[in-house]
Amino acid sequence: NAGVTQTPKFQVLKTGQSMTLQCAQDMNHEYMSWYRQDPGMGLRLIHYSVGAGITDQGEVPNGYNVSRSTTEDFPLRLLSAAPSQTSVYFCASSSPGRERGYTFGSGTRLTVV
Amino acid sequence: AQSVTQPDIHITVSEGASLELRCNYSYGATPYLFWYVQSPGQGLQLLLKYFSGDTLVQGIKGFEAEFKRSQSSFNLRKPSVHWSDAAEYFCAVGATYGGSQGNLIFGKGTKLSVKP
């Protein structure tokens, strides 16, 4: 089925560990974004990309890195995990234009202990 | 600054009753507005969107929303709620952020509970 695929679905990290959250879409969407969802905070934009090779920071970028080497993939890297990064992470994609809205993945629930 | 406000954190309605979830936005230009629904443990599903034309927008699952520019509002409505509508609902505006016009700014969400 076409859509946005996120892996893993669940992850527990120790403080200071690194990991990469994977995101892939098969809809040939140019726009891809990473959001984090925390209770009572809604979704906040971490990083986004408007096409392969182009990325930029969102509202809460600190502690996260991204790259976009292909149209399909947009991984999110945590270089040194902190308890404050415990959250649910959503990847989303869209074709260009604000009117399209985004298609969201099913999320990765990350716990940092 | 661009923002979205959902004034109600939690709403409880009886099954079969009507529903209205409020959303107010702050945006300088013509907004593109969305409502998403999130069931527990799931991702977000697009219910409906507005970007031009008729200010009353029909969506999936029997939902509709009305764009009122004078009130900066985009309230979500459903005439008769079903138990399966229990979920969290997010209003969002398609905004310009750092030069990109493709990103979304979300409200903090309204959790809907449905009483039998």
Interface residues (C-beta under 8 A of the other chain):
Chain A: Y31 S33 Y35 G40 M41 G42 L43 R44 L45 Y48 V50 D56 Q57 G58 E59 F90 A92 S94 P96 G97 R98 E99 R100 G101 Y102 T103 F104 G105 S106 G107
Chain B: I9 Y32 F34 Y36 Q42 G43 L44 Q45 L46 K49 F51 S52 F90 G94 A95 Y97 G98 G99 S100 Q101 G102 N103 L104 I105 F106 G107 K108 G109
